[in-house]
Amino acid sequence: MVKKEMKVTKASEHTVEIITNSGEGAQKCAQIFGQTCAKMGNGVWTVEIIPAEIEPPHHTVTSTSGNIIRFGTHKITNWGDQSKLAIAFNDQVLLSRHRLNSLDDNCIILQESMWENHEDEFIRRNYAAAMEEMSGKNYRFISVPIEEEALKIVTNPSHGKNMFALGLLAEIYQRDVSIIERQIANIFRFKSQKVIDLNIQLVKSGMAWARENLDFRFDIPSIPAEEERIVMNGNQACALGAIAAGMELCAMYPITPATSVSHELAEIIESYGGIVHQAEDEIAAAGVAIGASYGGKVALTVTSGPGMALKTEFLALAIMVEVPLVVLDVQRGGPSTGLPTKVEQSDLLSSIYGQHGDAPRVVIAPRSIEECFHSMVTARSIAETFRTVVIVLTDANLATGVQQFTRPELDIRWQQGPIDQSPVPEGLRPYEWDPETGLSRRIIPGTPSGQHTVTGLAHDEHSLVSYHPSSNELGMRMRSRKLAVFQSTLMPPTVYGDEEGDLLVVGWGSTQGAIDEAVDRARAEGRKVSSCQLTFLSPLEPGLKAIFSRFNKVMTVEINYSDTVGDPYITEETRRYGQLAWLLRAHTLVDIDCWTSCPGQPLRPKDIYRNIIAKLEPLQVVEKGEAT
Amino acid sequence: MSGLAISLLDLEVDSGVCLEVEDYQKRPGKWCAGCGDFGALNAVKRLLAKEQLQPEKMVFVSGIGCSSRFPHYVNAFGFHGIHGRALPVATGIKLARPELDVFVVTGDGDCTSIGAGHWIHATRYNANMVVMMLDNNIYGLTKNQTSPTTPQGYASMTSPRGSVLPALDPLQATLGVSNASFVAQTADWVPAHLYATLQAAYEHPGFSFIRILQRCPKFTPDVFEQQVKDPDLTELLVHEDGVDPPGLEKLFKARRIHNPRNIDDARSLARRRDMLRLGVFFRDDSLPVYDEVRAVPPVTPQEKINRLNKEFERYAV
């Protein structure tokens, strides 16, 4: 074979997709590739592409399972725009990615070669139709006999193609093979040496094929980190954060995309003196956590939107009786069953206001995977200090995104000391609210002379049921006061970019990376745009109105629904805003606009960028919700 | 009664302080005159005094309803929560603090209707607690609505022409659950039996479910009227492993020796409708107790940090 001239392209970052049927091992391939990139010093962000079903019919557009790996010389904070290279195990799963606009116009596609001339006419026809549909783009297709090559080494190609694909990537991106080998040994550490050897052999055969047949390579330089780092997804970070925070009981009911938090915990928490209790339903999970916390344990309940809805009554009870509780809500698309495996930021208002009566609670939203870890420590501390409910809002983007971050320095104070169980002095009332702060001593069962009955009914400082107007008003005031006291301990949020300008983009939670990247692009063009990512949503961080006043326009960017003015019936009077926009408008009386989108995917920097530009130049109309 | 004397003596040696029955009353019950809940409260206070339980080492957990006001009247820690959800809270308390004595007070609406899911699963968890299900066959606090245990044909505000379905039988339901370990039935109008049943439930290691038939003078004054008037309509299930309170032989002539370890007999007796049966239908001390099987040894904060630092190695870049 005549070797073509090798072309090595240097780039500061690249995005790769591995697209397969579910069950073909894309996640393992991507996990090892991402880990290898991280270990070599690249910034990495990976995103799972997962169907809601366990193993839908193969070779269809709905069976797509895969992974996106964005890696670069610099820190990577989000999944970016489009993929520059893809490995596809069949035409239909590839087509699904094409239809979602996930592939760059010039994407290099390494495609399984066996379908084009397959003996089954149905498969051939579908293949031809798929290729026709994708012909409008400038994709570069390269046929690769993935299954044929894998079959030279293993008998079941479903357990081999992924490692062959990993070999292709290893060669294209010139990865350090010894790191890959160590990763394989680690991932298959519970399997036999034979399995490990076979997998390494598959990787090497992929590399050899690429060496023989591909005329391009990419060079993504890396800067090895100085500090120690760990790499994990947001759910793993929350689980380890819960351990670091000394949490002793996690009560949960299975719900996507939150469940893997409890998988992580179930694996290890007992060696930390705690347990995972899988309750009979979401309501009971909240009840068990509240009971355990009332008993003096540090308790957590983990759920997603539908579970939050079910837990509402219990959360209000915890607030009413002032039992500390941490609730982790890994948000997914709603309403109803919605988009179980997909991202949305639409539980904000229901988390803050979702109950009958007034039940003030703390709501925080970590902005990165690193913050997922630390949010659990923060949440516990707030919950116990203020004897209230703290809701931590992450989402499917953080839950399954994988990123490296500085290895946390664990602090023994995060575990916090035991609760004061000294005898309760005569005359101390169970809710002896400090008139300034609303705080009172937490008296747990077993405390001598502490016996009293807590009740969800309106009660006075003695914890006696009371229907008196004045005691009801006092209880309301004291429970609310605690939020104001907590807010007084917060710092104003930082502004990314200049402190003043034409436009301030305000986001919350997981969108930070994409928003900041979009702002960088606009600023590189000389636009006067800054961003501000909120993490404390209830109570809101201080100083917002002053920050907003230094910008001509303020706009939230969120992954949830909002109306577009100009749509039928939608006017300034009827328009429904994004959830953070609602909150900030009410809070600051500033005329805050929003751009929101709910495509069931993380936001892309380029879409945010386009809408920043559109906001600055109102004549340019951008179609809302068109996320690509 | 010799048991009582011994246990009182033991405690006097221990602490030197003897708590009387009335010491366990926080404040008088605020139920209607003639309400069966008073009988349950009296029996509980007697049990606590007999066992000399420390008020701060017990938690009474309840949901919503007339009977769920119970914790407000007992000198102990109390958790008066939300409708139907006493059992998850009690399970959480027991998981957190297995050394505490946990009592759950619930009603037919609270337990067998809105809290039915928790009832089934708490029975299966078999956490060590006493559950008193005060069954007056009606929703009382919300003023006279049909409950799952309301007799078929019985009129209420929501079924003015009579309840259309056969009543749910809490005994059969509980006896049908895997890992059910103690199921008994007693009645507020037989105080000696109520007290003895509570005592047996308290001593049982596991989830002790007692259905206490409870008269509601306001809304169901007649559902148990015949049985209250005519003891011949009631059969006592007696056994050395169940309850056989002294002094009831003359009043209740119908006595059946029932070995409560026999689940088939228990289910069969629960199904029969010929007489009202009071006694321990089933008990099995050998079944897994949730708070025991989930117990894990404590770990010091420093050791947790050491282990977590090691855990990080798995994720090291």
Interface residues (C-beta under 8 A of the other chain):
Chain A: Q35 A38 K39 A225 E228 R229 I230 V231 M232 Q236 L240 I243 A244 G246 E248 L249 A251 I268 E270 S271 Y272 G273 G274 I275 H277 A279 E280 D281 I283 A284 A285 A286 G287 V288 A289 I290 G291 A292 S293 Y294 G295 G296 K297 A299 E313 F314 L317 V321 Q404 R407 P408 L410 I412 Q415 P445 G446 T447 P448 S449 G450 Q451 H452 T453 V454 T455 G456 L457 L464 V465
Chain B: K26 P55 E56 K57 M58 V59 F60 V61 P71 H72 V74 N75 A76 F77 G78 F79 H80 G81 I82 R85 L87 P88 V89 A90 T91 G92 I93 K94 L95 A96 R97 E99 L100 G117 H118 I120 H121 R294 V296 P297 P298 V299 P301 Q302 K304 I305 R307 L308 N309 E311 F312 Y315 A316 V317
